[in-house]
Amino acid sequence: MRTKRMRLLASLCGSLALAAAASAEAADWRVDPARSTLTVEVDQGGKPLTGRFERFGAEIRFDPVGLADSRVVVTVDLASFETGDPQRDQIATSHEFLGAAAQPQARYETRSFKALGGDRYEVAAELSLKGVTKPLVHPVTIAIRGGEARATGEVVLTRTDFGVGARQFPHGDQVGLEVRVRFDLAATRQG
């Protein structure tokens, strides 16, 4: 009888351990491009200029209780940058600025997530743009409601760190040095 109870207890403990391990695995998410935006704002001649990337993709594995296994990779089609002015868009994607012909994609990849309480996190990541890779640290809000998630936030970059407009506008008097990248990503849980 005692051996039977021990086996039952061992089986129960094993089942609980498996359930805990499964719940700690990061879930895969699929971004819905129709409900997501990736915008950029920079000062041009004393006025804010806003543009957006029309094409980008993301691989997302995220679980708030499994942050060590969480990972996000976003690839951005640089030629898809639009401000509503075709001439300005052509200049923005040219070699001097985004360099879309030579290096068509920017790549953002997370390195770690740190919980800040509630739906807020601090993210350590790397951004690769125009052949330059730099580390980033920024806040993000990730709200998960059932099988739906929304990640929102802002990353502030110095454009000349990536060689964007560095030869023609190195000082920021005509085109600001600070670039604000804002993201609003809607995703659904997979599987």
C-alpha angles and dihedrals in degrees: 000000000000091000090051091052091048091052091048091049091047090049091049092049090048091051092049091049091051092048091050091049092049093050091050092056113105114247124232117241133194119215117228104220092196091061098036134082137192112191136175128206126192133164112252116183092338095310129096114252116199127195135164139213110238096194127046137132136207139201107204130186110169140154123163090219093045102048093146089063095042119110137168127193119183122187118194126202099224093197089063093070111128134180098168092260112093094200092051090045091053090052092046093054094043125110093266093058123020095354093215095168095055098037108016098187139053115207127208118188128177121228099184146350125219120196114232097180133280111014094332125111140171113227128203109201146150127238121202115197130157092355094307123112119197133174119246134192118193143149124255135182114218114185116188119191112175108301094347127085135181124195118193133173150109134255119199115210135180103231095209090059085072096038093253108156089339098138099042099033108021099151107049097236094117100020115026120243094220118080122189114208112194123191133191111178123182115196142173126217115253124220 
